[in-house]
């Protein structure tokens, strides 16, 4: 099986050590050397010009690899990940932290150096889940960046006061964004108003779960959210695909005018909505909506086969959504990072050294067969997946068994 455990990067133990990525192919066809240092890209030059000047730092040969800005995961569920066999008997801090950590490492191995995890707060488990995911974030510092979205239950009606109280407590604990599920509240507009008010009070972004099947409601949400800083995202919005084309276009125009990002889930739905499939790509992009893509559920009750792989999400956007490979990858990289409020990444001097190297010649090829990957976070290699494929001899007399792998004597 592929080995996705973090590998040493030439002895580097922090993000200040020099590292040269030699002979990497870029998406525009160039073959270059890239020097990293201090967590950023220091220089990009023609192949061979930097590798010989490692200045004592490590050099990694990326011949045969395509080097890309690292993807990000804008819609993870660390608290429910890896629970497809059924709810854990005990939803303890220890149990949730273990699963959230394993899920984050899985997604890091796929290439996502930044993850936004939606975490439920309130109900029978109170703040247990957010506490566990925050602990997982601290334990993984230096390997990947995890931000959390506090997702409360009802915020209006009889239960609204308790929901608001636990949401405030979650923000005090360190949740990074205000979330919620307005579709499940008796007063969706009142729910969104409460979420936006708390976000403005604390200076935090908003990230809402919504099916988006009600165009009037979505237009009202867009009007309410317009201009909120540091930003509003919503997803998975699969219900938009069920609207008549003109209605979807009107809603897309309202979202674009309000600056709202849409995070779709090509690998499947999440949560109670049970709606599968991505939001309608064409109307959203035509209107100028920032369209990002995430993985959503990672082997939980709502998607027991979810992989949490950004490259698979990009592949599905290209294969089923009709996007060109470059636009599909942008949805899981540049657009995903922008929706999360993260700095832009380009393979140019001065930009953050958040990179993914995938064995293959071009973007279409790596989206099709992205087996071997090297992940760089803050300028050092933090994960490596190496795939080996073997075929037995076609001569029937050689036997059916494949030869054992071994080192030359």
C-alpha positions in Angstrom: 0.0 0.0 0.0 1.2 3.6 -0.5 3.1 5.0 2.4 1.8 8.4 3.3 3.7 8.8 6.6 5.7 12.1 6.9 9.3 11.6 5.6 12.4 13.5 6.6 13.2 16.4 4.3 17.0 16.4 4.4 17.1 16.8 8.2 15.0 19.9 8.3 13.2 20.3 11.6 11.6 23.7 11.1 10.4 26.0 8.3 13.7 28.0 8.1 16.0 25.3 6.6 16.9 25.6 2.9 15.3 23.1 0.5 15.7 22.9 -3.3 13.1 21.2 -5.4 15.1 20.3 -8.6 13.8 19.6 -12.1 10.1 20.0 -11.4 7.6 20.5 -14.2 5.1 23.3 -13.8 1.6 23.4 -15.2 2.7 25.8 -17.9 5.2 23.3 -19.2 8.4 24.8 -17.8 10.9 22.6 -16.0 12.4 24.5 -13.1 14.3 24.4 -9.8 12.5 26.0 -6.8 14.4 27.1 -3.7 12.5 27.3 -0.4 13.4 29.0 2.8 11.8 30.5 5.8 8.5 28.9 4.9 8.4 30.7 1.6 9.5 30.4 -2.0 12.9 32.1 -2.3 13.7 31.6 -6.0 12.5 29.9 -9.1 15.0 29.3 -11.9 15.7 27.1 -14.9 16.3 23.5 -14.2 19.8 22.9 -12.9 20.5 26.5 -11.8 19.6 26.1 -8.2 20.1 22.5 -7.4 23.9 22.8 -7.4 23.7 25.8 -5.0 22.0 24.1 -2.2 24.1 26.1 0.3 24.1 23.1 2.7 20.4 22.6 2.3 18.6 19.5 1.1 17.9 18.9 -2.6 14.9 16.8 -3.8 14.9 15.5 -7.3 11.4 16.1 -8.8 12.1 14.8 -12.2 8.9 13.3 -13.5 6.7 15.2 -11.1 4.3 18.1 -11.7 4.7 20.8 -9.1 1.5 22.7 -8.1 0.3 25.1 -5.4 -1.0 22.8 -2.6 -4.7 22.2 -2.4 -6.8 23.1 0.6 -9.8 21.4 2.1 -12.5 24.0 2.8 -15.2 21.7 4.0 -14.1 18.8 6.3 -15.9 17.2 9.2 -13.2 16.1 11.6 -15.7 15.4 14.4 -17.6 12.7 12.5 -14.8 11.4 10.2 -14.0 7.7 10.2 -17.3 6.7 12.0 -19.0 5.0 9.1 -19.5 1.8 11.1 -21.8 3.6 13.3 -21.7 6.3 16.0 -19.0 5.7 18.6 -20.2 4.1 21.8 -18.6 7.0 23.6 -18.2 10.4 21.9 -15.4 11.4 24.2 -12.7 14.1 23.7 -10.1 11.3 23.3 -12.2 9.4 20.7 -13.0 12.5 18.6 -9.5 13.8 18.8 -8.1 10.4 17.5 -10.4 10.3 14.6 -10.0 14.0 13.7 -6.2 13.6 13.8 -6.3 10.5 11.6 -8.6 12.2 9.1 -6.4 15.3 9.0 -3.3 13.2 8.3 -5.2 11.3 5.6 -6.2 14.6 3.9 -2.6 15.9 4.4 -1.3 12.9 2.6 -3.6 13.7 -0.3 -2.0 17.2 -0.5 -4.2 19.5 1.6 -1.9 21.5 3.8 -4.9 23.6 5.2 -8.2 22.3 6.3 -11.4 23.9 7.6 -13.3 21.5 9.8 -17.0 22.0 10.6 -17.7 20.9 14.1 -21.1 20.6 15.8 -21.6 22.2 19.1 -24.5 21.9 21.6 -26.9 19.1 22.1 -25.9 16.0 24.1 -22.2 16.5 23.5 -22.0 20.2 24.3 -18.5 21.4 23.6 -16.8 18.0 23.6 -16.3 17.9 19.8 -14.9 21.3 19.4 -12.5 20.8 22.3 -11.3 17.6 20.7 -10.8 19.1 17.2 -8.9 22.0 18.7 -6.7 19.6 20.5 -6.0 17.8 17.2 -5.2 21.1 15.6 -2.6 21.8 18.3 -1.0 18.4 18.0 -0.7 18.7 14.2 0.8 22.2 14.2 3.8 22.3 11.8 2.3 19.5 9.7 -0.9 21.3 8.5 -3.2 24.2 9.4 -6.6 23.3 10.8 -9.3 25.9 11.3 -12.6 25.2 12.9 -16.2 26.3 12.2 -18.6 26.1 15.1 -21.9 24.6 13.9 -24.8 25.1 16.4 -28.3 23.7 16.5 -31.4 25.9 16.5 -30.7 29.6 17.2 -34.4 30.8 17.2 -37.5 29.6 19.0 -37.6 27.8 22.3 -34.1 26.2 22.0 -32.5 29.4 20.5 -31.2 30.8 23.7 -29.3 27.6 24.5 -27.9 27.4 21.0 -26.6 31.0 21.1 -25.0 30.4 24.5 -23.1 27.3 23.4 -22.1 29.0 20.2 -20.6 31.9 22.1 -18.8 29.5 24.4 -17.3 27.7 21.3 -16.1 31.1 19.9 -14.5 31.8 23.3 -12.7 28.4 23.2 -11.1 29.4 19.9 -13.4 28.4 17.0 -12.2 30.3 13.9 -15.5 30.8 12.1 -19.2 30.9 12.8 -21.3 28.2 11.0 -24.7 26.8 11.1 -27.6 25.0 9.4 -30.3 27.5 8.7 -32.4 25.0 6.7 -33.0 23.1 9.9 -34.1 26.1 12.0 -37.8 27.1 12.3 -36.8 30.6 11.3 -34.0 30.4 8.7 -33.8 34.2 8.2 -33.6 34.8 12.0 -31.0 32.1 12.2 -28.8 33.7 9.6 -29.3 37.1 11.2 -28.0 35.7 14.6 -25.0 34.0 12.9 -24.0 37.2 11.0 -24.4 39.3 14.1 -22.1 37.1 16.2 -19.6 36.9 13.3 -19.6 40.7 13.0 -19.2 41.1 16.8 -16.2 38.8 16.9 -14.7 39.7 13.5 -14.9 36.2 12.2 -15.9 34.7 8.9 -19.2 32.8 8.3 -19.5 29.3 6.7 -23.1 28.0 6.4 -24.5 24.6 5.6 -27.4 24.9 3.2 -29.0 22.8 0.5 -29.9 26.1 -1.3 -33.0 24.6 -2.8 -35.2 27.7 -1.9 -34.1 30.6 -4.3 -36.0 33.3 -2.4 -34.4 32.3 0.9 -30.9 32.1 -0.6 -31.4 35.5 -2.2 -32.3 36.9 1.2 -29.3 35.3 2.8 -27.1 36.8 0.1 -28.5 40.3 0.7 -28.0 40.0 4.5 -24.4 38.7 4.1 -23.3 41.3 1.5 -20.2 43.2 2.6 -19.6 41.2 5.8 -15.9 41.0 6.5 -13.9 38.8 6.6 -16.2 36.9 4.4 -19.1 34.5 3.9 -19.1 31.0 2.4 -21.9 28.5 2.0 -22.2 24.9 0.8 -22.8 22.3 -0.4 -25.7 24.2 -2.3 -26.5 21.0 -4.3 -30.1 22.1 -4.3 -29.3 24.9 -6.8 -28.8 22.2 -9.4 -32.5 21.3 -9.1 -33.7 24.8 -9.8 -34.8 26.0 -13.3 -31.9 27.5 -15.2 -33.2 31.1 -14.9 -33.8 30.8 -11.2 -30.3 29.4 -10.6 -28.8 32.2 -12.7 -30.7 34.8 -10.6 -29.5 33.3 -7.3 -26.0 33.0 -8.7 -26.1 36.7 -9.6 -27.2 37.6 -6.0 -24.4 35.5 -4.5 -21.8 37.1 -6.8 -23.0 40.6 -5.9 -22.8 39.8 -2.2 -19.3 38.3 -2.5 -20.4 35.0 -1.1 -18.3 32.0 -1.9 -19.9 28.6 -2.7 -18.1 25.4 -1.6 -19.5 22.4 -3.5 -18.9 18.8 -2.7 -18.4 16.7 -5.8 -17.7 13.5 -3.9 -21.1 13.6 -2.1 -23.2 15.4 0.4 -22.9 15.7 4.1 -25.2 16.1 7.1 -28.9 15.7 7.2 -29.6 17.2 3.8 -28.7 14.0 2.1 -28.4 15.8 -1.2 -25.5 14.4 -3.4 -23.6 16.0 -6.2 -22.1 19.4 -6.8 -23.7 22.7 -7.1 -24.4 23.8 -10.7 -20.9 24.8 -11.9 -21.7 26.7 -15.1 -24.3 29.3 -13.7 -22.1 30.0 -10.7 -19.0 30.5 -12.7 -20.8 32.5 -15.3 -22.1 34.9 -12.7 -18.7 35.4 -11.2 -19.2 33.4 -7.9 -16.1 32.2 -6.3 -16.6 28.4 -6.6 -14.5 26.2 -4.4 -14.7 22.4 -3.9 -14.2 20.3 -0.9 -14.4 16.7 0.2 -17.1 16.8 2.8 -17.7 13.6 4.7 -14.7 11.3 5.2 -16.2 7.8 5.7 -19.0 8.7 8.1 -22.7 7.9 8.1 -23.5 10.4 5.2 -20.7 9.2 2.9 -19.2 5.9 4.1 -16.8 5.8 1.1 -15.7 9.5 1.2 -12.0 9.9 0.5 -11.3 13.5 1.4 -9.0 13.8 -1.6 -8.9 17.3 -3.2 -7.6 15.8 -6.5 -10.6 13.5 -6.7 -12.9 16.5 -6.1 -11.1 18.3 -9.0 -11.3 15.2 -11.2 -15.1 15.0 -10.6 -15.5 18.7 -11.5 -13.7 18.0 -14.7 -15.3 14.7 -15.5 -18.8 15.5 -14.5 -19.0 19.2 -14.2 -17.3 19.9 -17.5 -14.6 22.2 -16.2 -11.2 22.3 -17.9 -8.5 20.6 -15.7 -6.9 23.9 -14.8 -10.2 25.4 -13.6 -11.1 22.2 -11.7 -7.8 22.3 -9.9 -8.2 26.0 -9.1 -11.4 25.1 -7.3 -9.5 23.0 -4.8 -6.5 25.2 -4.6 -6.6 29.0 -5.2 -10.4 29.3 -4.8 -10.5 27.0 -1.8 -7.7 29.0 -0.1 -9.5 32.3 -0.9 -12.8 31.0 0.5 -10.9 30.1 3.7 -9.2 33.6 3.9 -5.7 32.1 3.3 -2.9 33.9 1.4 -2.6 33.2 -2.3 0.0 30.6 -3.4 1.9 30.9 -6.7 5.1 29.1 -7.7 6.9 32.4 -7.7 9.4 34.0 -5.3 7.9 35.5 -2.2 4.8 33.3 -2.0 4.1 30.8 0.8 5.8 27.4 0.3 2.6 25.4 0.3 3.2 22.9 -2.6 2.1 19.5 -4.0 4.3 17.5 -6.3 2.4 14.7 -8.2 4.1 12.2 -10.5 2.9 12.9 -14.0 3.4 15.1 -17.0 0.4 17.4 -17.1 -2.5 18.5 -15.0 -5.1 16.3 -16.9 -2.8 13.3 -16.3 -2.3 13.8 -12.6 -6.1 14.4 -12.0 -6.6 11.1 -13.7 -3.9 9.0 -12.0 -2.5 10.9 -9.0 -0.8 8.1 -7.2 2.6 9.3 -6.0 2.6 12.6 -4.2 5.0 14.8 -2.2 3.5 17.4 0.1 5.3 20.6 1.2 4.0 22.7 4.1 5.9 25.8 5.3 8.8 24.9 3.1 9.5 21.4 4.3 8.2 18.0 3.1 5.6 16.8 5.5 4.1 13.8 3.7 5.1 11.5 0.9 3.0 8.8 -0.9 4.9 6.4 -3.2 2.9 4.0 -5.4 4.6 1.0 -7.0 2.9 -1.0 -9.7 4.1 -4.4 -10.9 2.9 -6.9 -13.5 3.7 -10.6 -13.6 5.4 -12.1 -16.6 3.1 -12.7 -19.5 4.7 -16.1 -20.0 2.5 -18.6 -18.4 5.4 -20.8 -17.6 6.9 -18.2 -15.3 4.1 -18.8 -12.7 1.3 -16.5 -11.6 3.1 -15.0 -8.6 4.8 -11.7 -8.8 8.5 -11.6 -7.8 9.3 -10.4 -4.3 10.6 -6.9 -4.1 14.1 -6.7 -2.7 17.3 -4.8 -2.8 20.1 -5.9 -5.1 22.6 -8.0 -3.4 
